[in-house]
């Protein structure tokens, strides 16, 4: 009589290796990740121009900060539009 051979079958769980997903820091969604409502580009530009004017007025229209004023106004208007607030 032949000796019984022992075969060991591996279960799928035993042969599967666990790989941990890399941990990512949870952060606030960037403004570009949030869907902004559709707005007419001309209306958006007018809102930004008004906001930039008000920013410049607050600093007494000192020269040399026009681009910074515009970028700050864009940020304020886009944030307000994303939050559903009427920009002022």
C-alpha positions as CSV (number, residue, x, y, z in Angstrom):
1,X,0.0,0.0,0.0
2,X,1.3,3.4,-0.9
3,X,1.8,6.0,1.7
4,X,-0.7,8.8,1.5
5,X,0.8,11.9,0.2
6,X,0.1,15.1,2.0
7,X,-0.8,18.0,-0.1
8,X,-1.3,21.3,1.6
9,X,-3.7,23.6,-0.2
10,X,-3.4,27.2,0.6
11,X,-6.5,29.1,1.1
12,X,-6.9,32.4,-0.8
13,X,-6.7,34.3,2.5
14,X,-3.4,32.8,3.4
15,X,-1.7,33.6,0.1
16,X,-3.1,37.1,-0.2
17,X,-0.7,39.7,1.1
18,X,-2.1,42.8,2.7
19,X,-1.0,46.0,1.3
20,X,-1.8,49.1,3.2
21,X,-3.0,52.1,1.2
22,X,-0.8,55.1,1.7
23,X,-2.2,57.4,4.3
24,X,-3.1,60.9,3.0
25,X,-3.7,63.9,5.1
26,X,-7.2,65.0,5.0
27,X,-7.4,68.6,4.0
28,X,-10.0,71.1,3.0
29,X,-11.0,70.9,-0.6
30,X,-9.2,73.4,-2.8
31,X,-11.4,76.0,-4.4
32,X,-10.9,74.3,-7.7
33,X,-12.2,71.1,-6.3
34,X,-15.6,72.6,-5.5
35,X,-18.1,73.0,-8.2
36,X,-19.0,76.7,-8.7
37,X,-22.3,77.6,-10.2
38,X,-22.4,78.7,-13.8
39,X,-22.3,82.5,-14.2
40,X,-22.0,84.7,-17.2
41,X,-18.3,85.5,-17.7
42,X,-19.1,89.2,-18.3
43,X,-21.0,89.4,-15.1
44,X,-18.2,87.7,-13.2
45,X,-15.7,90.1,-14.6
46,X,-17.8,93.1,-13.6
47,X,-18.1,91.7,-10.0
48,X,-14.3,91.3,-9.9
49,X,-13.7,94.8,-11.3
50,X,-16.0,96.3,-8.6
51,X,-14.4,94.3,-5.9
52,X,-10.9,95.2,-7.1
53,X,-11.9,98.9,-7.1
54,X,-13.1,98.6,-3.5
55,X,-9.9,96.9,-2.5
56,X,-7.8,99.6,-4.1
57,X,-10.0,102.3,-2.5
58,X,-9.3,100.8,0.9
59,X,-5.6,101.3,0.4
60,X,-6.1,104.9,-1.0
61,X,-5.4,103.8,-4.6
62,X,-1.6,103.5,-4.0
63,X,0.2,102.5,-7.2
64,X,1.9,99.2,-7.8
65,X,-0.7,96.8,-6.4
66,X,-3.2,96.5,-9.2
67,X,-2.5,92.9,-10.1
68,X,-2.6,91.9,-6.4
69,X,-5.9,93.8,-6.0
70,X,-7.4,92.0,-9.0
71,X,-6.2,88.5,-7.8
72,X,-7.6,89.2,-4.4
73,X,-10.9,90.3,-5.9
74,X,-11.1,87.2,-8.1
75,X,-10.6,85.0,-5.0
76,X,-13.2,86.9,-3.0
77,X,-15.8,86.8,-5.9
78,X,-15.2,83.1,-6.7
79,X,-15.4,82.1,-3.1
80,X,-18.6,84.0,-2.7
81,X,-20.1,82.5,-5.8
82,X,-19.1,79.0,-4.7
83,X,-20.7,79.5,-1.3
84,X,-23.8,80.9,-2.9
85,X,-23.3,84.4,-1.4
86,X,-23.9,87.5,-3.3
87,X,-20.4,89.1,-3.7
88,X,-20.1,92.7,-2.4
